[in-house]
Amino acid sequence: MMVGGDVVARDVEEVGVTPLLLGR
């Protein structure tokens, strides 16, 4: 998730799945 990670993170952040992807 290095290329276009910012774009994906923003899309995921809206759904609230960011913590799940980060595994935190």
Buried (B, 14 or more C-beta within 10 A) or exposed (E): EEEEEEEEBEEBEEEEEBEEEEEE
